[in-house]
Amino acid sequence: MRLGSSKAERRALRHYRRTRERDPVALAQASGMSVEKVERLLPLLMVRDVHLDERDGEGLGPADRLVSPAPSPEDEVAASEERAALHDALSIALAALPPRDRAILEQRYLCEEPVTLEEVGRGLGISKERVRQLEERAKHRVRDHIRLQVGPRKEASELETEVSAGDRQHSVAA
């Protein structure tokens, strides 16, 4: 119900503010409204206006009690579980790779200081172009394996970010 949308409601509002009349029959007579309408209107009239800048005894105002922009505990738990599932899937996917492919991904993405294609190639005795090709193939294998394990919840770019940024501290001992 909108408050004050008719003349009678505005009259009831003014009368209530002056007298604080809580009897629906008396308020109905003073405003010219039916008792049923006044009974629906009275709870709205009795609600106190709240100012967002008002502070209580603890120094908190209504604006301080509004919903926080921080993630809810449920969202944090869900995100943590998803990270754990992705971490486990990444470990399994890396373990399933051939040793050379795994070494390339570990050196390029899972180290504190990533190594260049040229440096990885020198260590393996192959060209940097071949390292790039092997790296690309290994990333596709990991991505496909993670999708099978976790499901298609993440986009490819997000998975690459997970592999390269989120798990740099993860060193695979497999």
N, C-alpha and C positions, 0 to 999 in steps of 0.2 A: 504494500500500500504506500503510495506517495503521500508525504505529509504536506498539507497546505495546498492541495490541488483544487479545492473548492472554497467558496466563501464560508460555508459552515465549518469546514475543517480549520480554516484560519481563525475563525471566531473561537472555536474550541481551544486552539493553541494559545491564543491570547488570554482567554479565561483561565486556562490551566496555569499559565506562567504567573498570572496575578494572584490566584487563590490557591494553587497546588491542590485543587479539588480532585480526589481520587474516586469519588462515587460516580459510576457511569450514568446513573439516572439524573443526578444533579447537573453533570456536565452536558448531558444530552439536552436537558431543558434550557440551559444557558446558551447553547450553541445552535439549537434548532435541528440537530441531527437525531437519527434514530439511536436507540440504546445499543443495538447490535453493532452499528458502525462505531460508536464511541468505545465499545468494549474492544474492538479491533484496533482502534486508534490510541487508546489509553497506554498500552505498553510502550508505544513509540514516543508518546509525550513524556513518559516518566524516565526515559533513558537520558542520562546526563551527557551533554556535549563534552567531548574530550579534545583538548588542545594538544597538538603534537609537541609543543615546546614546554609544557608543564612538567615539572619534576616532582617525584615523590620523595619520601624521607631518605631513601638511599641514593638520591641524585639521578635516578633513572626516569626517563620519560617514555611515553608510548612508542615513540619512534625507535627507541633503543630495544624494544621488545618485538619489533617487526622481524620478518624472516631474514635470516643471515644469508649473504651471498656465498658463503662458504658451502662446500658440498656437505650434504647430510651424512650422518654416520652410515646409513645404508648405502649411499653412493660410494663412500670411501671403502667400505667392505667389498662392494661389488668390483670396484676398480682394483683393489688389492688382489682379489681372487682372480680377476682377469689377467693382471700382471703375472701372477704366479703360474697360471695356466700357460701363458705365452712363454714365460721363462722355461718351464718344463718342456714345452713343445720345441722351443729353440734348442735346448740341450739335446733332446732326442734327435732332432733334425740334423744338428751338427755331427752327432755321433754316427749317423747313417751315411754321411758323406765319405768319399774316398779321402785318404790322409792328405794328399796334395791339395785338394779343394778346401778341406777343413783348415789346413795351414794358411792358405791364402786368405780366407775369411777372417781367421783369428788375427793375422798380422795386419790386415787392412781395416778391420772394424772393431775387434774386441780387445785391442791393446790400448794402453793409456796414451801412447804416442803412435798413431797409425803410420805405417810404412808406405812409401810410394810404390807404384807399379814396377818401376825400374829396379828398386831395391829388392822387392820380392822376386822379380825375374832373375836377378843376379844370384840370389840365394838358391833358387831352384834350377838355375842353368837354362832358363828359357827367356824369350823376348817379353818385353812389357806388353806387347799386343796380345800375346798368348796368355799372359797373366790376366789381362782384362777379359778375354774370352772365357777363361776358366772361372774367373770371379763371377761373371754374368751368369754362367751356367749354374754355378753353386748357389747363387742368390735365388735363382728360379726354383732350384730343387728345394731349398730351405723354405721358400715361400709356399710352394705346393704342399710340402710336408706339414707345415704349420696349419695351412687351411684344412687339411685332412684331420689333423689332431684337434684344433680349436674350433674350426668352422669358419665360414666366410664373413666373420664379423668385422674384420679389419680390411681396409683397402691396401693395395700393394705399397703405396707410398708410406702409409703408416707402419707397415711391417718393416720396410727398409729402415725407417727411422728407429723402430724398436731394435733392429739388429745393430744399426750403427751407433746410435746415441744411448739408448736406455740400458744396453747391456755391455757397455765398454768395460765396466768393472768385473763382468762375468768372464773368468778365464776358464776355458773348458779343459778339464783334466782327462777327458775321455780319449 
